[in-house]
Amino acid sequence: MKGIYHTEDEAVLFRQMQLDDSRAFEEIYHRYFTRLSNAAFKRLQDRSVTEEIVQELFVNLWLKRRQLPELKSPESYLHTLLRNAVIDWFRAQARQDGLAAEWLAQPDRAVINATEQQILYADLQQAYQNTVGQLPEKCRQVYLLHQQGSTVAEIAEYLRISPKTVESHLLKAHHTLRHLLKDFSAVSVVLMFFV
């Protein structure tokens, strides 16, 4: 029985999703994932970043489904979310690049000798490894497979779980790791990525 899940009316699907209907969400996901990925890739020119941004967009869409506004054009709303996510990504990159440039441009940077750099880097690496190691087993498996280049679909098939579950694990891992990085100084983060 096809019912509402194959309807052309996007608004119906979104209303059902807001009522916790996971099948409606899955239909929205399948209907828009490729379109949004193609739109994001045109701006980003990076497949892994594109996939991460679009996957996170859908995870957030599901998590915040009950707070969504009344949508006259759901597809336009999704493209607006995507545009904002891409802009946020470029801003984050610019901030990171700015931190690196600022640190590298400091005339007294030589006072941080190689040993201190290695200690800072080792501390951050150790904290990163510890945090990854403390993730729940399935979450850790999903994260490590994704870091090795596997797609959400490939991970779902390999671990025999749903793509939605993969996305949930990735979101949890990313939030945990972001929380870790905020506890380190900007210099430490720069060292991790640029030394």
PyMOL commands that place a pseudoatom at each C-alpha (Angstrom):
pseudoatom trace, name=CA, resn=MET, resi=1, chain=A, elem=C, hetatm=0, pos=[0.000, 0.000, 0.000]
pseudoatom trace, name=CA, resn=LYS, resi=2, chain=A, elem=C, hetatm=0, pos=[1.572, 3.235, -1.144]
pseudoatom trace, name=CA, resn=GLY, resi=3, chain=A, elem=C, hetatm=0, pos=[-0.552, 5.665, 0.858]
pseudoatom trace, name=CA, resn=ILE, resi=4, chain=A, elem=C, hetatm=0, pos=[0.891, 9.034, 1.742]
pseudoatom trace, name=CA, resn=TYR, resi=5, chain=A, elem=C, hetatm=0, pos=[4.496, 7.905, 1.486]
pseudoatom trace, name=CA, resn=HIS, resi=6, chain=A, elem=C, hetatm=0, pos=[4.554, 8.223, -2.280]
pseudoatom trace, name=CA, resn=THR, resi=7, chain=A, elem=C, hetatm=0, pos=[2.397, 11.301, -2.459]
pseudoatom trace, name=CA, resn=GLU, resi=8, chain=A, elem=C, hetatm=0, pos=[3.568, 14.261, -4.491]
pseudoatom trace, name=CA, resn=ASP, resi=9, chain=A, elem=C, hetatm=0, pos=[2.473, 16.563, -1.687]
pseudoatom trace, name=CA, resn=GLU, resi=10, chain=A, elem=C, hetatm=0, pos=[5.658, 17.446, 0.208]
pseudoatom trace, name=CA, resn=ALA, resi=11, chain=A, elem=C, hetatm=0, pos=[3.714, 19.299, 2.889]
pseudoatom trace, name=CA, resn=VAL, resi=12, chain=A, elem=C, hetatm=0, pos=[1.829, 16.111, 3.814]
pseudoatom trace, name=CA, resn=LEU, resi=13, chain=A, elem=C, hetatm=0, pos=[5.090, 14.215, 4.262]
pseudoatom trace, name=CA, resn=PHE, resi=14, chain=A, elem=C, hetatm=0, pos=[6.550, 16.967, 6.430]
pseudoatom trace, name=CA, resn=ARG, resi=15, chain=A, elem=C, hetatm=0, pos=[3.433, 17.131, 8.603]
pseudoatom trace, name=CA, resn=GLN, resi=16, chain=A, elem=C, hetatm=0, pos=[3.576, 13.361, 9.105]
pseudoatom trace, name=CA, resn=MET, resi=17, chain=A, elem=C, hetatm=0, pos=[7.265, 13.556, 9.963]
pseudoatom trace, name=CA, resn=GLN, resi=18, chain=A, elem=C, hetatm=0, pos=[6.492, 16.213, 12.577]
pseudoatom trace, name=CA, resn=LEU, resi=19, chain=A, elem=C, hetatm=0, pos=[4.094, 13.674, 14.117]
pseudoatom trace, name=CA, resn=ASP, resi=20, chain=A, elem=C, hetatm=0, pos=[7.042, 11.259, 14.579]
pseudoatom trace, name=CA, resn=ASP, resi=21, chain=A, elem=C, hetatm=0, pos=[6.307, 9.244, 11.427]
pseudoatom trace, name=CA, resn=SER, resi=22, chain=A, elem=C, hetatm=0, pos=[9.693, 7.736, 10.556]
pseudoatom trace, name=CA, resn=ARG, resi=23, chain=A, elem=C, hetatm=0, pos=[8.432, 6.353, 7.228]
pseudoatom trace, name=CA, resn=ALA, resi=24, chain=A, elem=C, hetatm=0, pos=[7.547, 9.878, 6.125]
pseudoatom trace, name=CA, resn=PHE, resi=25, chain=A, elem=C, hetatm=0, pos=[11.045, 10.978, 7.123]
pseudoatom trace, name=CA, resn=GLU, resi=26, chain=A, elem=C, hetatm=0, pos=[12.580, 8.122, 5.128]
pseudoatom trace, name=CA, resn=GLU, resi=27, chain=A, elem=C, hetatm=0, pos=[10.589, 9.170, 2.059]
pseudoatom trace, name=CA, resn=ILE, resi=28, chain=A, elem=C, hetatm=0, pos=[11.787, 12.783, 2.478]
pseudoatom trace, name=CA, resn=TYR, resi=29, chain=A, elem=C, hetatm=0, pos=[15.350, 11.512, 2.867]
pseudoatom trace, name=CA, resn=HIS, resi=30, chain=A, elem=C, hetatm=0, pos=[15.226, 9.360, -0.260]
pseudoatom trace, name=CA, resn=ARG, resi=31, chain=A, elem=C, hetatm=0, pos=[13.467, 12.048, -2.246]
pseudoatom trace, name=CA, resn=TYR, resi=32, chain=A, elem=C, hetatm=0, pos=[15.874, 14.891, -1.435]
pseudoatom trace, name=CA, resn=PHE, resi=33, chain=A, elem=C, hetatm=0, pos=[19.222, 13.394, -0.466]
pseudoatom trace, name=CA, resn=THR, resi=34, chain=A, elem=C, hetatm=0, pos=[20.651, 13.282, -4.006]
pseudoatom trace, name=CA, resn=ARG, resi=35, chain=A, elem=C, hetatm=0, pos=[19.276, 16.703, -4.937]
pseudoatom trace, name=CA, resn=LEU, resi=36, chain=A, elem=C, hetatm=0, pos=[20.762, 18.329, -1.859]
pseudoatom trace, name=CA, resn=SER, resi=37, chain=A, elem=C, hetatm=0, pos=[24.069, 16.478, -2.261]
pseudoatom trace, name=CA, resn=ASN, resi=38, chain=A, elem=C, hetatm=0, pos=[24.420, 17.663, -5.846]
pseudoatom trace, name=CA, resn=ALA, resi=39, chain=A, elem=C, hetatm=0, pos=[23.633, 21.244, -4.843]
pseudoatom trace, name=CA, resn=ALA, resi=40, chain=A, elem=C, hetatm=0, pos=[26.151, 21.139, -1.981]
pseudoatom trace, name=CA, resn=PHE, resi=41, chain=A, elem=C, hetatm=0, pos=[28.884, 19.536, -4.093]
pseudoatom trace, name=CA, resn=LYS, resi=42, chain=A, elem=C, hetatm=0, pos=[28.696, 22.371, -6.637]
pseudoatom trace, name=CA, resn=ARG, resi=43, chain=A, elem=C, hetatm=0, pos=[29.778, 24.738, -3.860]
pseudoatom trace, name=CA, resn=LEU, resi=44, chain=A, elem=C, hetatm=0, pos=[32.105, 22.483, -1.862]
pseudoatom trace, name=CA, resn=GLN, resi=45, chain=A, elem=C, hetatm=0, pos=[33.783, 20.315, -4.534]
pseudoatom trace, name=CA, resn=ASP, resi=46, chain=A, elem=C, hetatm=0, pos=[34.493, 17.714, -1.849]
pseudoatom trace, name=CA, resn=ARG, resi=47, chain=A, elem=C, hetatm=0, pos=[32.472, 14.500, -1.670]
pseudoatom trace, name=CA, resn=SER, resi=48, chain=A, elem=C, hetatm=0, pos=[33.223, 13.598, 1.939]
pseudoatom trace, name=CA, resn=VAL, resi=49, chain=A, elem=C, hetatm=0, pos=[32.444, 17.099, 3.239]
pseudoatom trace, name=CA, resn=THR, resi=50, chain=A, elem=C, hetatm=0, pos=[29.300, 17.182, 1.099]
pseudoatom trace, name=CA, resn=GLU, resi=51, chain=A, elem=C, hetatm=0, pos=[28.094, 13.860, 2.493]
pseudoatom trace, name=CA, resn=GLU, resi=52, chain=A, elem=C, hetatm=0, pos=[28.819, 14.891, 6.080]
pseudoatom trace, name=CA, resn=ILE, resi=53, chain=A, elem=C, hetatm=0, pos=[26.957, 18.194, 5.730]
pseudoatom trace, name=CA, resn=VAL, resi=54, chain=A, elem=C, hetatm=0, pos=[23.910, 16.650, 4.038]
pseudoatom trace, name=CA, resn=GLN, resi=55, chain=A, elem=C, hetatm=0, pos=[23.761, 13.719, 6.463]
pseudoatom trace, name=CA, resn=GLU, resi=56, chain=A, elem=C, hetatm=0, pos=[23.952, 16.105, 9.419]
pseudoatom trace, name=CA, resn=LEU, resi=57, chain=A, elem=C, hetatm=0, pos=[21.221, 18.241, 7.853]
pseudoatom trace, name=CA, resn=PHE, resi=58, chain=A, elem=C, hetatm=0, pos=[18.867, 15.242, 7.781]
pseudoatom trace, name=CA, resn=VAL, resi=59, chain=A, elem=C, hetatm=0, pos=[19.819, 14.107, 11.275]
pseudoatom trace, name=CA, resn=ASN, resi=60, chain=A, elem=C, hetatm=0, pos=[19.039, 17.599, 12.590]
pseudoatom trace, name=CA, resn=LEU, resi=61, chain=A, elem=C, hetatm=0, pos=[15.824, 17.703, 10.564]
pseudoatom trace, name=CA, resn=TRP, resi=62, chain=A, elem=C, hetatm=0, pos=[14.628, 14.548, 12.337]
pseudoatom trace, name=CA, resn=LEU, resi=63, chain=A, elem=C, hetatm=0, pos=[15.839, 15.618, 15.772]
pseudoatom trace, name=CA, resn=LYS, resi=64, chain=A, elem=C, hetatm=0, pos=[14.151, 19.031, 15.467]
pseudoatom trace, name=CA, resn=ARG, resi=65, chain=A, elem=C, hetatm=0, pos=[11.059, 17.854, 13.586]
pseudoatom trace, name=CA, resn=ARG, resi=66, chain=A, elem=C, hetatm=0, pos=[8.630, 19.038, 16.262]
pseudoatom trace, name=CA, resn=GLN, resi=67, chain=A, elem=C, hetatm=0, pos=[10.049, 22.574, 16.197]
pseudoatom trace, name=CA, resn=LEU, resi=68, chain=A, elem=C, hetatm=0, pos=[9.741, 23.068, 12.434]
pseudoatom trace, name=CA, resn=PRO, resi=69, chain=A, elem=C, hetatm=0, pos=[7.744, 26.075, 11.259]
pseudoatom trace, name=CA, resn=GLU, resi=70, chain=A, elem=C, hetatm=0, pos=[4.692, 25.663, 9.025]
pseudoatom trace, name=CA, resn=LEU, resi=71, chain=A, elem=C, hetatm=0, pos=[6.207, 25.062, 5.602]
pseudoatom trace, name=CA, resn=LYS, resi=72, chain=A, elem=C, hetatm=0, pos=[4.668, 26.366, 2.395]
pseudoatom trace, name=CA, resn=SER, resi=73, chain=A, elem=C, hetatm=0, pos=[7.546, 24.993, 0.344]
pseudoatom trace, name=CA, resn=PRO, resi=74, chain=A, elem=C, hetatm=0, pos=[9.404, 22.155, 2.105]
pseudoatom trace, name=CA, resn=GLU, resi=75, chain=A, elem=C, hetatm=0, pos=[11.947, 21.813, -0.707]
pseudoatom trace, name=CA, resn=SER, resi=76, chain=A, elem=C, hetatm=0, pos=[12.834, 25.504, -0.476]
pseudoatom trace, name=CA, resn=TYR, resi=77, chain=A, elem=C, hetatm=0, pos=[13.161, 25.096, 3.293]
pseudoatom trace, name=CA, resn=LEU, resi=78, chain=A, elem=C, hetatm=0, pos=[15.605, 22.189, 2.827]
pseudoatom trace, name=CA, resn=HIS, resi=79, chain=A, elem=C, hetatm=0, pos=[17.666, 24.216, 0.361]
pseudoatom trace, name=CA, resn=THR, resi=80, chain=A, elem=C, hetatm=0, pos=[17.736, 27.105, 2.831]
pseudoatom trace, name=CA, resn=LEU, resi=81, chain=A, elem=C, hetatm=0, pos=[18.975, 24.741, 5.560]
pseudoatom trace, name=CA, resn=LEU, resi=82, chain=A, elem=C, hetatm=0, pos=[21.612, 23.459, 3.150]
pseudoatom trace, name=CA, resn=ARG, resi=83, chain=A, elem=C, hetatm=0, pos=[22.738, 26.948, 2.148]
pseudoatom trace, name=CA, resn=ASN, resi=84, chain=A, elem=C, hetatm=0, pos=[23.103, 27.906, 5.816]
pseudoatom trace, name=CA, resn=ALA, resi=85, chain=A, elem=C, hetatm=0, pos=[25.026, 24.703, 6.593]
pseudoatom trace, name=CA, resn=VAL, resi=86, chain=A, elem=C, hetatm=0, pos=[27.434, 25.319, 3.700]
pseudoatom trace, name=CA, resn=ILE, resi=87, chain=A, elem=C, hetatm=0, pos=[27.940, 28.945, 4.768]
pseudoatom trace, name=CA, resn=ASP, resi=88, chain=A, elem=C, hetatm=0, pos=[28.600, 27.786, 8.349]
pseudoatom trace, name=CA, resn=TRP, resi=89, chain=A, elem=C, hetatm=0, pos=[31.170, 25.282, 7.049]
pseudoatom trace, name=CA, resn=PHE, resi=90, chain=A, elem=C, hetatm=0, pos=[33.007, 27.959, 5.041]
pseudoatom trace, name=CA, resn=ARG, resi=91, chain=A, elem=C, hetatm=0, pos=[32.956, 30.296, 8.052]
pseudoatom trace, name=CA, resn=ALA, resi=92, chain=A, elem=C, hetatm=0, pos=[34.405, 27.554, 10.268]
pseudoatom trace, name=CA, resn=GLN, resi=93, chain=A, elem=C, hetatm=0, pos=[37.132, 26.912, 7.696]
pseudoatom trace, name=CA, resn=ALA, resi=94, chain=A, elem=C, hetatm=0, pos=[37.930, 30.616, 7.497]
pseudoatom trace, name=CA, resn=ARG, resi=95, chain=A, elem=C, hetatm=0, pos=[38.177, 30.836, 11.298]
pseudoatom trace, name=CA, resn=GLN, resi=96, chain=A, elem=C, hetatm=0, pos=[40.452, 27.808, 11.387]
pseudoatom trace, name=CA, resn=ASP, resi=97, chain=A, elem=C, hetatm=0, pos=[42.619, 29.158, 8.556]
pseudoatom trace, name=CA, resn=GLY, resi=98, chain=A, elem=C, hetatm=0, pos=[42.716, 32.529, 10.306]
pseudoatom trace, name=CA, resn=LEU, resi=99, chain=A, elem=C, hetatm=0, pos=[43.896, 30.965, 13.555]
pseudoatom trace, name=CA, resn=ALA, resi=100, chain=A, elem=C, hetatm=0, pos=[46.629, 29.091, 11.725]
pseudoatom trace, name=CA, resn=ALA, resi=101, chain=A, elem=C, hetatm=0, pos=[47.753, 32.168, 9.806]
pseudoatom trace, name=CA, resn=GLU, resi=102, chain=A, elem=C, hetatm=0, pos=[47.732, 34.302, 12.953]
pseudoatom trace, name=CA, resn=TRP, resi=103, chain=A, elem=C, hetatm=0, pos=[49.777, 31.769, 14.884]
pseudoatom trace, name=CA, resn=LEU, resi=104, chain=A, elem=C, hetatm=0, pos=[52.244, 31.215, 12.054]
pseudoatom trace, name=CA, resn=ALA, resi=105, chain=A, elem=C, hetatm=0, pos=[52.666, 34.979, 11.581]
pseudoatom trace, name=CA, resn=GLN, resi=106, chain=A, elem=C, hetatm=0, pos=[53.639, 35.667, 15.203]
pseudoatom trace, name=CA, resn=PRO, resi=107, chain=A, elem=C, hetatm=0, pos=[57.284, 36.793, 15.307]
pseudoatom trace, name=CA, resn=ASP, resi=108, chain=A, elem=C, hetatm=0, pos=[57.824, 35.076, 18.673]
pseudoatom trace, name=CA, resn=ARG, resi=109, chain=A, elem=C, hetatm=0, pos=[56.520, 31.697, 17.556]
pseudoatom trace, name=CA, resn=ALA, resi=110, chain=A, elem=C, hetatm=0, pos=[60.077, 30.371, 17.764]
pseudoatom trace, name=CA, resn=VAL, resi=111, chain=A, elem=C, hetatm=0, pos=[59.787, 30.458, 21.562]
pseudoatom trace, name=CA, resn=ILE, resi=112, chain=A, elem=C, hetatm=0, pos=[57.510, 27.432, 21.319]
pseudoatom trace, name=CA, resn=ASN, resi=113, chain=A, elem=C, hetatm=0, pos=[60.235, 24.895, 20.748]
pseudoatom trace, name=CA, resn=ALA, resi=114, chain=A, elem=C, hetatm=0, pos=[59.875, 21.548, 19.042]
pseudoatom trace, name=CA, resn=THR, resi=115, chain=A, elem=C, hetatm=0, pos=[59.571, 19.658, 22.330]
pseudoatom trace, name=CA, resn=GLU, resi=116, chain=A, elem=C, hetatm=0, pos=[56.685, 21.832, 23.543]
pseudoatom trace, name=CA, resn=GLN, resi=117, chain=A, elem=C, hetatm=0, pos=[54.965, 21.461, 20.182]
pseudoatom trace, name=CA, resn=GLN, resi=118, chain=A, elem=C, hetatm=0, pos=[55.282, 17.704, 20.411]
pseudoatom trace, name=CA, resn=ILE, resi=119, chain=A, elem=C, hetatm=0, pos=[53.852, 17.696, 23.945]
pseudoatom trace, name=CA, resn=LEU, resi=120, chain=A, elem=C, hetatm=0, pos=[50.853, 19.839, 22.938]
pseudoatom trace, name=CA, resn=TYR, resi=121, chain=A, elem=C, hetatm=0, pos=[50.239, 17.689, 19.889]
pseudoatom trace, name=CA, resn=ALA, resi=122, chain=A, elem=C, hetatm=0, pos=[50.641, 14.448, 21.849]
pseudoatom trace, name=CA, resn=ASP, resi=123, chain=A, elem=C, hetatm=0, pos=[48.214, 15.651, 24.546]
pseudoatom trace, name=CA, resn=LEU, resi=124, chain=A, elem=C, hetatm=0, pos=[45.574, 16.535, 21.982]
pseudoatom trace, name=CA, resn=GLN, resi=125, chain=A, elem=C, hetatm=0, pos=[46.096, 13.297, 20.080]
pseudoatom trace, name=CA, resn=GLN, resi=126, chain=A, elem=C, hetatm=0, pos=[45.870, 11.293, 23.305]
pseudoatom trace, name=CA, resn=ALA, resi=127, chain=A, elem=C, hetatm=0, pos=[42.662, 13.059, 24.341]
pseudoatom trace, name=CA, resn=TYR, resi=128, chain=A, elem=C, hetatm=0, pos=[41.226, 12.439, 20.869]
pseudoatom trace, name=CA, resn=GLN, resi=129, chain=A, elem=C, hetatm=0, pos=[42.121, 8.733, 21.004]
pseudoatom trace, name=CA, resn=ASN, resi=130, chain=A, elem=C, hetatm=0, pos=[40.714, 8.432, 24.534]
pseudoatom trace, name=CA, resn=THR, resi=131, chain=A, elem=C, hetatm=0, pos=[37.449, 10.074, 23.501]
pseudoatom trace, name=CA, resn=VAL, resi=132, chain=A, elem=C, hetatm=0, pos=[37.082, 7.830, 20.464]
pseudoatom trace, name=CA, resn=GLY, resi=133, chain=A, elem=C, hetatm=0, pos=[37.858, 4.850, 22.698]
pseudoatom trace, name=CA, resn=GLN, resi=134, chain=A, elem=C, hetatm=0, pos=[35.130, 5.866, 25.156]
pseudoatom trace, name=CA, resn=LEU, resi=135, chain=A, elem=C, hetatm=0, pos=[32.408, 6.036, 22.507]
pseudoatom trace, name=CA, resn=PRO, resi=136, chain=A, elem=C, hetatm=0, pos=[29.875, 3.205, 22.747]
pseudoatom trace, name=CA, resn=GLU, resi=137, chain=A, elem=C, hetatm=0, pos=[31.092, 0.240, 20.713]
pseudoatom trace, name=CA, resn=LYS, resi=138, chain=A, elem=C, hetatm=0, pos=[28.657, 0.581, 17.788]
pseudoatom trace, name=CA, resn=CYS, resi=139, chain=A, elem=C, hetatm=0, pos=[29.090, 4.359, 17.693]
pseudoatom trace, name=CA, resn=ARG, resi=140, chain=A, elem=C, hetatm=0, pos=[32.876, 3.918, 17.635]
pseudoatom trace, name=CA, resn=GLN, resi=141, chain=A, elem=C, hetatm=0, pos=[32.664, 1.341, 14.836]
pseudoatom trace, name=CA, resn=VAL, resi=142, chain=A, elem=C, hetatm=0, pos=[30.497, 3.644, 12.742]
pseudoatom trace, name=CA, resn=TYR, resi=143, chain=A, elem=C, hetatm=0, pos=[32.762, 6.657, 13.343]
pseudoatom trace, name=CA, resn=LEU, resi=144, chain=A, elem=C, hetatm=0, pos=[35.972, 4.787, 12.500]
pseudoatom trace, name=CA, resn=LEU, resi=145, chain=A, elem=C, hetatm=0, pos=[34.492, 3.283, 9.340]
pseudoatom trace, name=CA, resn=HIS, resi=146, chain=A, elem=C, hetatm=0, pos=[33.321, 6.743, 8.272]
pseudoatom trace, name=CA, resn=GLN, resi=147, chain=A, elem=C, hetatm=0, pos=[36.796, 8.166, 8.985]
pseudoatom trace, name=CA, resn=GLN, resi=148, chain=A, elem=C, hetatm=0, pos=[38.239, 5.464, 6.727]
pseudoatom trace, name=CA, resn=GLY, resi=149, chain=A, elem=C, hetatm=0, pos=[36.067, 6.696, 3.864]
pseudoatom trace, name=CA, resn=SER, resi=150, chain=A, elem=C, hetatm=0, pos=[33.021, 4.421, 4.010]
pseudoatom trace, name=CA, resn=THR, resi=151, chain=A, elem=C, hetatm=0, pos=[29.689, 5.979, 3.091]
pseudoatom trace, name=CA, resn=VAL, resi=152, chain=A, elem=C, hetatm=0, pos=[26.624, 5.871, 5.336]
pseudoatom trace, name=CA, resn=ALA, resi=153, chain=A, elem=C, hetatm=0, pos=[25.041, 3.269, 3.041]
pseudoatom trace, name=CA, resn=GLU, resi=154, chain=A, elem=C, hetatm=0, pos=[28.170, 1.088, 3.098]
pseudoatom trace, name=CA, resn=ILE, resi=155, chain=A, elem=C, hetatm=0, pos=[28.418, 1.266, 6.887]
pseudoatom trace, name=CA, resn=ALA, resi=156, chain=A, elem=C, hetatm=0, pos=[24.724, 0.416, 7.263]
pseudoatom trace, name=CA, resn=GLU, resi=157, chain=A, elem=C, hetatm=0, pos=[25.126, -2.631, 5.043]
pseudoatom trace, name=CA, resn=TYR, resi=158, chain=A, elem=C, hetatm=0, pos=[28.357, -3.773, 6.686]
pseudoatom trace, name=CA, resn=LEU, resi=159, chain=A, elem=C, hetatm=0, pos=[27.041, -3.451, 10.255]
pseudoatom trace, name=CA, resn=ARG, resi=160, chain=A, elem=C, hetatm=0, pos=[23.500, -4.526, 9.321]
pseudoatom trace, name=CA, resn=ILE, resi=161, chain=A, elem=C, hetatm=0, pos=[21.865, -1.433, 10.770]
pseudoatom trace, name=CA, resn=SER, resi=162, chain=A, elem=C, hetatm=0, pos=[19.705, 1.237, 9.198]
pseudoatom trace, name=CA, resn=PRO, resi=163, chain=A, elem=C, hetatm=0, pos=[21.231, 4.334, 7.548]
pseudoatom trace, name=CA, resn=LYS, resi=164, chain=A, elem=C, hetatm=0, pos=[19.268, 6.402, 10.074]
pseudoatom trace, name=CA, resn=THR, resi=165, chain=A, elem=C, hetatm=0, pos=[21.038, 4.605, 12.923]
pseudoatom trace, name=CA, resn=VAL, resi=166, chain=A, elem=C, hetatm=0, pos=[24.399, 5.217, 11.239]
pseudoatom trace, name=CA, resn=GLU, resi=167, chain=A, elem=C, hetatm=0, pos=[23.587, 8.931, 11.001]
pseudoatom trace, name=CA, resn=SER, resi=168, chain=A, elem=C, hetatm=0, pos=[22.590, 9.025, 14.670]
pseudoatom trace, name=CA, resn=HIS, resi=169, chain=A, elem=C, hetatm=0, pos=[25.892, 7.400, 15.696]
pseudoatom trace, name=CA, resn=LEU, resi=170, chain=A, elem=C, hetatm=0, pos=[27.876, 9.840, 13.534]
pseudoatom trace, name=CA, resn=LEU, resi=171, chain=A, elem=C, hetatm=0, pos=[26.078, 12.815, 15.016]
pseudoatom trace, name=CA, resn=LYS, resi=172, chain=A, elem=C, hetatm=0, pos=[26.792, 11.584, 18.553]
pseudoatom trace, name=CA, resn=ALA, resi=173, chain=A, elem=C, hetatm=0, pos=[30.471, 10.996, 17.731]
pseudoatom trace, name=CA, resn=HIS, resi=174, chain=A, elem=C, hetatm=0, pos=[30.884, 14.422, 16.128]
pseudoatom trace, name=CA, resn=HIS, resi=175, chain=A, elem=C, hetatm=0, pos=[29.242, 16.204, 19.058]
pseudoatom trace, name=CA, resn=THR, resi=176, chain=A, elem=C, hetatm=0, pos=[31.455, 14.324, 21.514]
pseudoatom trace, name=CA, resn=LEU, resi=177, chain=A, elem=C, hetatm=0, pos=[34.630, 15.162, 19.597]
pseudoatom trace, name=CA, resn=ARG, resi=178, chain=A, elem=C, hetatm=0, pos=[33.647, 18.807, 19.143]
pseudoatom trace, name=CA, resn=HIS, resi=179, chain=A, elem=C, hetatm=0, pos=[33.127, 19.000, 22.901]
pseudoatom trace, name=CA, resn=LEU, resi=180, chain=A, elem=C, hetatm=0, pos=[36.642, 17.601, 23.343]
pseudoatom trace, name=CA, resn=LEU, resi=181, chain=A, elem=C, hetatm=0, pos=[38.282, 20.137, 21.022]
pseudoatom trace, name=CA, resn=LYS, resi=182, chain=A, elem=C, hetatm=0, pos=[36.678, 23.114, 22.750]
pseudoatom trace, name=CA, resn=ASP, resi=183, chain=A, elem=C, hetatm=0, pos=[38.597, 22.216, 25.915]
pseudoatom trace, name=CA, resn=PHE, resi=184, chain=A, elem=C, hetatm=0, pos=[41.933, 22.757, 24.163]
pseudoatom trace, name=CA, resn=SER, resi=185, chain=A, elem=C, hetatm=0, pos=[43.490, 26.112, 23.378]
pseudoatom trace, name=CA, resn=ALA, resi=186, chain=A, elem=C, hetatm=0, pos=[43.373, 27.489, 19.845]
pseudoatom trace, name=CA, resn=VAL, resi=187, chain=A, elem=C, hetatm=0, pos=[47.125, 26.944, 19.564]
pseudoatom trace, name=CA, resn=SER, resi=188, chain=A, elem=C, hetatm=0, pos=[46.741, 23.249, 20.425]
pseudoatom trace, name=CA, resn=VAL, resi=189, chain=A, elem=C, hetatm=0, pos=[44.098, 22.801, 17.749]
pseudoatom trace, name=CA, resn=VAL, resi=190, chain=A, elem=C, hetatm=0, pos=[46.254, 24.632, 15.216]
pseudoatom trace, name=CA, resn=LEU, resi=191, chain=A, elem=C, hetatm=0, pos=[49.171, 22.405, 16.107]
pseudoatom trace, name=CA, resn=MET, resi=192, chain=A, elem=C, hetatm=0, pos=[47.099, 19.279, 15.625]
pseudoatom trace, name=CA, resn=PHE, resi=193, chain=A, elem=C, hetatm=0, pos=[46.048, 20.269, 12.130]
pseudoatom trace, name=CA, resn=PHE, resi=194, chain=A, elem=C, hetatm=0, pos=[49.066, 22.197, 10.862]
pseudoatom trace, name=CA, resn=VAL, resi=195, chain=A, elem=C, hetatm=0, pos=[52.238, 20.887, 12.498]
for i in range(1, 195): cmd.bond("trace and resi %d" % i, "trace and resi %d" % (i + 1))
show_as sticks, trace
zoom trace
